[in-house]
Amino acid sequence: MRFLHTADWHIGKKLHGYSLLEDQLHVFNQIIQLAKQEKVDGIIIAGDLYDRSVPSVEAVELFNQMIIELNLEEKFPVFAISGNHDSSIRLETGGPWFKQSDFYLHTQLEQAFQPIEFGSTQLFLLPYFEPIAARLYFDNEEIRTIEQAMVFVVEEIKKQFKPGMTHILVSHFFAAGSAKSDSETKLTVGGLDTVPLDLLDAFDYVALGHLHNKDALLSDKIRYSGSPLKFSLSERKQEKGVWIVDIEGENLDLAFHSLQPKREIRELEGTFKELTKQDFYESINRQDFMFIQLTDRAVIPNMMYQLRKIYPNILGVERVYGRENEQKVIEELSMKQLSPVELSKQFFEEMTEETLTEQQEQWLKESLDTIQQKERGK
């Protein structure tokens, strides 16, 4: 079997307030072309399809467009799971008939024990789960950690193994020995959500999601694909792409293929004069996301306004020297351009990682109107 291993699409994610939908479509088109070029038998998506449990309408539309092209138009079988950023309840809607077009989307722990047979391969799709799910499924009150749960999960999966077949696990967790990343919001505390590598020895290949760096774990047969895009400043030096995996019996061949972003994340350092010099800024892609470090000590009038005229996608500005050593993120810089309603909506979204419902937005508008009327009446 030859398949493409990807994960952590995070459709709908924003980078310091900037929408990444166009950037995500850009790399997806490359994934499609690569899958066709390499003549893969199927596509594995190891979790975090969306960036949040209640994705925006635009994010859902884009994901639907991607799956339609991947599965219905190009006829690639898709083997996907929900990740910790996804809502398993929402994703499972439609699951029973998705498989009619070879789109397998598992969102519940018990589905991992229902292998998908594809040629001479058995695929076990194990979605992200909390220890309580295993505690209830196995009726075992002693299961308190992911490591404890995985002992039972793997043993249950192994009962489904057919001799002579290749066994692949698709999952979304933190494997012991992996390099931690600050790109994931879920932290590992005391090793409670880690999975020891030796628990996975029975599988011929383990396709993981959750960490955004493909080099977070270097194992012969256990790999993270990493995210297809750079989602934070800390990821700016990482190589992003997907794995093409050839597996037949005990023979395993892995090849990583890089993806080219629509917009890079860059870090620029220099004086204000240097960074606003035409010869300099015309030598780079000004549409890239920029984090700027100024070496000037003097006060620069209208500094941000002038920088943004040249670099429209500024993530932040920091003074390397002098008194101004605080990062100015793009939301703070654009506050004055937002209406009170938009500013409130943005604040709510950043604090809760949710969007206002229509009813909540109506209440917000009514409250702000009342406040403005009282102010005018003074």
C-alpha positions in Angstrom: 0.0 0.0 0.0 1.2 3.5 -0.8 -0.5 6.3 1.1 0.0 10.0 1.9 0.2 10.8 5.6 -0.9 14.3 6.7 -2.4 15.8 9.8 -3.2 19.0 11.8 -4.9 20.9 9.0 -6.5 23.3 11.5 -8.9 24.6 9.0 -10.1 28.0 10.1 -7.1 28.9 12.1 -6.0 32.5 12.4 -2.5 33.9 12.8 -2.5 37.0 15.0 -6.0 37.8 13.6 -5.1 37.1 9.9 -7.3 34.5 8.2 -5.3 31.5 6.8 -8.1 30.0 4.6 -6.4 31.0 1.3 -3.0 29.8 2.6 -4.6 26.4 3.6 -6.3 26.0 0.2 -2.9 26.8 -1.4 -1.1 23.9 0.3 -4.1 21.6 -0.1 -3.9 22.0 -3.8 -0.3 20.9 -3.6 -1.3 17.9 -1.5 -3.8 16.9 -4.2 -1.3 17.2 -7.0 1.3 15.2 -5.0 -1.2 12.4 -4.3 -2.0 12.2 -8.0 1.7 12.4 -9.0 2.7 9.7 -6.6 -0.3 7.6 -7.4 -1.1 6.9 -3.8 -3.8 4.4 -2.8 -5.2 6.5 0.0 -4.9 9.6 2.2 -4.4 9.5 6.0 -5.4 12.6 8.0 -4.3 12.1 11.6 -6.6 14.5 13.4 -7.2 18.2 14.0 -9.2 18.7 10.8 -10.5 22.0 12.2 -8.9 24.5 14.5 -11.7 24.7 17.0 -14.7 22.6 18.1 -17.2 25.0 16.5 -15.6 26.1 13.2 -16.7 29.1 11.3 -19.0 28.8 8.3 -16.1 29.7 6.0 -13.9 26.9 7.6 -16.7 24.3 7.1 -17.2 25.3 3.5 -13.5 25.1 2.8 -13.1 21.7 4.4 -16.2 20.4 2.5 -14.6 21.7 -0.7 -11.4 19.9 0.1 -13.0 16.5 0.9 -15.3 16.7 -2.2 -12.2 17.2 -4.4 -10.1 14.6 -2.6 -12.7 11.9 -2.2 -15.5 12.4 -4.6 -13.8 13.9 -7.6 -10.3 12.4 -7.5 -11.6 9.2 -5.9 -8.9 8.9 -3.2 -10.0 6.8 -0.2 -9.6 8.9 3.0 -8.8 7.6 6.4 -9.3 10.4 9.0 -9.8 10.8 12.7 -10.8 13.6 15.0 -8.1 15.4 17.0 -8.2 17.4 20.3 -9.2 20.6 18.4 -12.2 18.9 16.8 -15.7 18.2 18.1 -16.1 14.5 17.7 -19.9 14.9 18.0 -20.1 17.4 15.1 -17.6 15.5 12.9 -19.4 12.2 13.3 -22.6 13.6 11.6 -22.8 11.8 8.3 -20.2 9.2 9.2 -22.3 6.1 8.5 -22.8 7.0 4.8 -19.4 8.7 4.3 -17.8 5.2 4.0 -19.9 4.5 0.9 -17.4 6.6 -1.0 -14.4 5.2 1.0 -14.3 8.2 3.3 -13.7 6.8 6.8 -13.9 9.3 9.6 -13.6 7.9 13.1 -14.5 10.1 16.1 -15.3 7.6 18.9 -12.9 5.3 20.8 -14.9 2.1 20.1 -14.5 2.7 16.3 -10.8 2.0 16.7 -11.7 -1.7 17.3 -13.4 -1.9 13.9 -10.5 -2.2 11.4 -10.8 -1.0 7.8 -9.4 -3.7 5.5 -7.8 -2.2 2.4 -6.1 -4.7 0.2 -3.6 -6.6 2.4 -3.7 -3.8 5.0 -5.7 -3.3 8.2 -6.1 0.3 9.3 -7.1 1.1 12.9 -8.3 4.7 13.2 -8.0 5.8 16.8 -9.3 9.3 17.4 -8.2 11.6 20.2 -9.9 10.6 23.5 -9.8 11.4 27.1 -9.0 8.7 29.8 -12.7 8.8 30.9 -13.7 7.4 27.6 -11.5 4.3 28.1 -12.6 4.1 31.7 -16.2 3.8 30.6 -15.6 1.6 27.6 -13.5 -1.0 29.5 -15.5 -0.5 32.8 -12.2 0.0 34.7 -12.0 2.7 37.3 -8.3 2.3 37.6 -7.7 3.9 34.1 -6.7 7.5 34.9 -4.1 8.4 32.3 -3.7 8.0 28.5 -0.8 5.6 29.1 -2.9 3.4 31.2 -5.8 3.6 28.7 -3.5 2.7 25.8 -2.4 -0.6 27.4 -6.1 -1.7 27.1 -6.7 0.0 23.8 -3.7 -1.7 22.0 -4.6 -5.1 23.5 -8.1 -4.8 22.2 -6.9 -3.7 18.8 -4.5 -6.6 18.6 -7.4 -9.0 19.0 -8.6 -7.8 15.6 -5.2 -8.5 13.8 -5.4 -10.9 10.9 -2.2 -12.9 10.3 -0.3 -12.0 7.1 -1.8 -8.5 6.9 -0.1 -5.2 7.4 -1.3 -3.3 10.5 -1.4 0.5 10.5 -2.5 2.7 13.4 -3.7 6.3 12.8 -3.9 8.3 16.0 -3.5 11.7 17.6 -1.5 11.9 20.8 1.8 12.8 22.4 4.3 9.9 22.0 7.0 9.6 24.7 10.3 10.8 23.5 8.8 13.4 21.2 10.1 17.0 21.3 7.5 19.2 22.8 6.2 22.2 20.9 4.5 25.4 22.0 2.2 25.3 19.0 -0.2 22.9 20.8 -2.5 24.4 23.4 -2.8 21.1 25.3 0.2 20.8 27.6 1.8 17.7 28.8 1.9 17.7 32.6 3.9 15.1 34.5 3.7 12.7 31.5 0.0 12.0 32.1 -1.0 12.2 28.4 2.1 10.5 26.9 2.1 7.1 25.2 5.3 5.0 25.5 6.7 3.9 22.2 7.0 0.3 23.2 3.2 0.1 23.4 3.1 0.6 19.6 5.6 -2.1 18.6 2.9 -4.4 17.3 2.1 -2.0 14.4 3.9 -1.9 11.1 3.4 1.9 10.9 1.9 4.5 13.2 0.7 7.7 11.5 0.5 10.4 14.2 -1.0 13.9 14.4 -0.9 16.4 17.3 2.6 17.9 17.1 3.3 20.3 14.2 6.9 19.4 13.7 7.7 16.3 11.6 11.0 15.9 13.4 9.4 15.9 16.8 9.9 12.2 16.9 12.4 10.2 14.9 11.4 6.6 14.8 11.7 3.9 12.2 8.0 3.3 11.9 6.3 6.0 14.1 6.0 9.4 12.6 4.3 12.8 12.9 3.5 14.4 9.6 3.5 17.8 11.2 1.2 20.5 10.1 1.1 21.5 6.4 1.5 25.2 7.3 3.5 27.2 9.8 1.0 28.3 12.5 3.3 30.3 14.8 6.5 32.3 14.9 8.2 29.4 16.7 7.5 27.2 13.6 9.0 29.6 11.1 12.2 27.4 10.6 10.3 24.1 10.4 10.0 22.2 7.1 6.4 21.6 6.3 5.0 18.9 4.1 3.6 15.3 4.1 4.9 11.8 4.1 4.6 9.4 1.2 4.6 5.9 2.8 5.2 2.7 1.0 4.5 -0.4 3.1 4.3 -4.1 2.1 4.7 -6.7 4.8 7.8 -5.7 6.8 9.2 -3.4 4.1 8.6 0.2 4.9 9.8 3.2 2.8 9.3 6.8 3.9 9.7 9.9 1.8 9.0 13.5 3.0 7.7 16.0 0.4 7.8 19.7 1.3 4.9 22.1 0.7 5.4 25.7 -0.4 3.4 28.2 1.5 1.5 31.1 -0.1 3.0 33.4 2.6 6.1 32.7 4.7 6.6 33.8 8.3 9.7 36.0 8.4 11.6 37.8 11.1 13.2 41.1 10.1 15.7 43.0 12.1 17.3 46.3 11.4 16.8 50.1 11.7 13.6 51.8 10.6 15.6 53.4 7.8 17.0 50.1 6.6 13.6 48.3 6.6 11.8 51.1 4.8 14.5 51.4 2.1 13.0 50.6 -1.3 16.0 48.5 -2.4 15.5 46.3 0.7 11.8 45.7 0.7 11.5 45.1 -3.0 14.0 42.2 -2.6 11.6 40.2 -0.5 7.9 39.1 -0.6 6.2 41.9 1.3 3.0 39.8 1.5 4.7 37.4 3.9 3.9 37.5 7.6 6.5 39.7 9.3 7.7 39.9 12.8 9.9 43.1 13.0 12.7 43.8 15.4 13.8 47.4 15.3 17.3 48.4 16.5 16.5 52.1 16.7 16.7 53.8 20.1 15.0 57.1 19.0 11.3 57.7 18.9 9.8 57.2 15.4 6.6 59.2 14.7 3.9 57.2 13.1 6.2 54.1 13.1 3.5 51.5 12.7 1.5 53.4 10.1 4.6 53.7 7.9 5.7 50.1 8.4 2.2 48.7 7.6 2.1 50.7 4.3 5.1 48.6 3.2 4.5 45.3 5.1 0.7 44.7 5.3 0.9 41.5 7.3 2.8 42.5 10.4 2.6 40.0 13.3 4.3 42.2 15.7 7.0 44.9 16.3 9.6 44.7 19.0 12.3 47.2 20.0 15.6 45.3 20.4 17.1 48.2 22.3 15.7 51.2 24.2 12.6 51.7 26.3 10.0 50.0 24.1 10.6 46.3 24.6 7.1 45.1 24.4 5.6 43.2 21.4 2.8 44.9 19.6 0.5 42.3 18.1 -1.6 43.1 15.1 -4.9 43.0 17.0 -3.6 45.8 19.3 -2.4 47.8 16.3 -5.7 47.7 14.5 -8.1 48.4 17.4 -8.6 52.0 16.4 -9.9 50.9 13.0 -12.6 48.6 14.4 -16.1 49.5 15.4 -17.2 48.8 19.0 -19.2 45.8 17.8 -16.3 44.3 15.8 -13.8 45.1 18.6 -16.1 43.3 21.1 -16.5 40.3 18.8 -12.8 40.0 18.3 -12.1 40.2 22.0 -14.7 37.5 22.7 -13.2 35.3 20.0 -9.7 35.6 21.2 -10.7 35.0 24.9 -13.0 32.0 24.3 -11.9 30.6 20.9 -15.6 30.7 20.0 -17.6 33.0 17.8 -20.7 34.9 18.9 -24.1 33.4 18.0 -26.6 35.6 16.1 -28.5 36.0 19.3 -25.4 37.0 21.3 -24.4 39.5 18.6 -27.9 41.0 18.7 -27.7 41.4 22.5 -24.2 43.0 22.1 -25.5 45.5 19.6 -28.5 46.4 21.7 -26.3 46.9 24.8 -23.8 49.1 22.9 -26.7 51.2 21.5 -28.1 51.7 25.0 -24.7 52.8 26.3 -24.2 55.2 23.4 -27.7 56.7 23.9 -27.0 57.3 27.6 -23.7 58.9 26.6 -25.4 61.2 24.2 -28.0 62.1 26.8 -25.5 63.4 29.3 
